Amino acid sequence: MTTWNAYVSACPTRLVLDRIADKWAVLLLGLLAKGPMRFNQLRREVEGISQKMLSQSLKSLERDGLISRKATPTVPVTVEYSITLLGETLSATVDPLRLWAESHIEQVLTAQQHYDAGAST
């Protein structure tokens, strides 16, 4: 079995770290962990994401094996996205980051204000 080291520049694990660092991926995995959703449902739930960015993010997540895409031949075609078992393991790992951000944002904003006030003198 290969031993990977993310501190080595050529290590492919950095691709996964890039995905984790992508706010859209984290948010989409969190939503899809709750159950399958259609494209426009996801777009409505994730405020601020453009149609292009949503499409790109979903394709990247699908390519990485974190979500699956199911197209049903209706008129128009119905497309539904679901989290995979692999995606569930990542979602369980990164969703606490979202929760941390939501519960500590006030402290971060306060620290930024203090820093900026000191930097201007």
N, C-alpha and C positions, 0 to 999 in steps of 0.2 A: 504494500500500500504506500502511495506517495505521501510524503509529509510536505504540507504547504506552509509557506511563511509569508504573510501579507506585508511584511516589512521589506521584502525583496521586490524591486520595481517590476520585474517580469512576472510576478505571481498572479495567476488568473483570479485568485480570490478577491483582488481589488475590484473586479467587475461587480461582484456581489456587494462590496462596500459602497461602490458608486450607486447601486440601486437603493441601498438602505439610506444613503444620504439624500436621495431624491424625495422631496416632500410629497410630490404627487403620488409616487409609488407607495409611500407609507400610508397616505390617506386612502388610496384606492384599496390596498390590501385590508385596511381596517374595515372599510365598508363591505367588501366582498366576503370577509370573514363572517359577517352576519347573515349572508345568503346571496344567491345569484341575483344579478341586476342587469338591466338593459343599459345601453349606452347613454340614452337621454336621462335615465334615472341617475346614473353616476354623475352626469354633467350638472344636474340640478342640485345634487347633494354636496358636491365639491365646488363651492363658490370660488370664482376667480380663475378656474381652469378653462382654457380655450378649447374649442373643439379639436384643433390640431394637436395641442399638447395632450389632451385626453387620449386621442387616437394613438399618438406616438407612445405614450406611457403604457397603454394597454397592450400594444404590440410588443414592447420590450418585456413586459411582465409575462406575456404568453411565450415569447421566445425563451425566456429563462425557466420556463416550466412552473411558474408561480400561479398562473391563472390559466383557465381554459376558455375557449370561445366556441359557442354552439350556435350555428345558424340553422334556422328552421325555414324551409321553403314556403313562405307565405307571401302575400302581396300586400305591402312590401315585405321583404325578407326580415324576419325577426332574429335578432342577434342577442344572445344572453352570455354574460361573463360570470364565471364561477371561480372560486379559489380552489387550488389543488391541495393535496395533502402536503406537498413541499411548501406551498404558499402559506398554509396554516401554521407550519412551524416557524416561518419567518415572521408572520403577522403576530404570533404570540410573543415573539422576541422584540419586535419594534413598536408594537402598540403601547407598551409602557413608556416609551420615549414621548409619544404624543400626550399621554396622560401627565407625564412629568412637565412637559412644556405648558400644558393648560393650567397646572396647579402652581407653577413657579414663575409664570410670566411677569407678575407684579414685581417680584424681587429682581428679575433681570432688567426690567425697565427702570427700576429705581437705581440699580447699579450703573446703568448706562447714563442716567441723568447725573449722578454723582461724578462719574468719570468725565463726562463732557463738560461739566461745570469746572472741574479742576484743570482740564486741558486748555480752557480758554483764558486762564490767568497766567 
